[in-house]
Amino acid sequence: MSIPKDPIILLSYVNTQLRDNYVSLDELCAALGADKSELTEKLAGVNYIYDEKLNKFV
């Protein structure tokens, strides 16, 4: 499955994956072949940033 393009759907998808399958954003990006900076920039565009302690975008 490819990563969703829509930022809001992407947010839901990434946070669910982080909660259920990955201990960090780095691990998620490596496993999915995603570019971390592109992903964080896209979610920053809808006012979400990654919180390492919570392991999710808030």
C-alpha positions as CSV (number, residue, x, y, z in Angstrom):
1,M,0.0,0.0,0.0
2,S,1.2,3.5,-0.8
3,I,1.2,6.3,1.6
4,P,-1.9,8.6,1.3
5,K,-1.4,11.9,-0.5
6,D,-4.1,13.9,1.3
7,P,-2.6,15.5,4.4
8,I,-5.5,14.7,6.8
9,I,-5.7,11.1,5.7
10,L,-1.9,10.9,5.9
11,L,-2.1,12.1,9.4
12,S,-4.5,9.5,10.4
13,Y,-2.6,6.7,8.6
14,V,0.8,7.7,10.0
15,N,-0.4,8.1,13.6
16,T,-2.2,4.7,13.4
17,Q,1.0,3.1,12.0
18,L,3.1,4.7,14.7
19,R,0.7,3.5,17.4
20,D,0.3,0.0,16.2
21,N,3.6,-0.9,14.4
22,Y,6.5,1.4,14.8
23,V,8.5,2.7,17.8
24,S,9.7,5.9,15.9
25,L,9.1,8.0,12.9
26,D,12.5,7.0,11.6
27,E,11.5,3.3,11.8
28,L,8.2,3.9,10.0
29,C,9.9,5.9,7.2
30,A,12.6,3.2,6.7
31,A,10.0,0.4,6.6
32,L,7.7,2.2,4.2
33,G,10.4,3.8,2.1
34,A,9.1,7.3,2.9
35,D,11.1,10.5,2.9
36,K,10.9,11.8,6.5
37,S,11.4,15.4,5.6
38,E,8.7,15.3,2.9
39,L,6.3,13.6,5.3
40,T,7.0,16.1,8.2
41,E,6.7,19.1,5.9
42,K,3.4,17.9,4.5
43,L,1.9,17.4,8.0
44,A,3.4,20.7,9.2
45,G,1.4,22.3,6.3
46,V,-1.8,21.3,8.3
47,N,-0.2,22.4,11.6
48,Y,0.9,19.0,12.9
49,I,4.4,18.3,14.2
50,Y,6.0,15.0,15.3
51,D,6.3,14.5,19.1
52,E,9.0,12.0,19.8
53,K,7.9,11.3,23.4
54,L,4.3,10.6,22.3
55,N,5.5,8.9,19.0
56,K,2.8,10.7,17.1
57,F,1.9,13.9,15.2
58,V,0.1,16.4,17.4
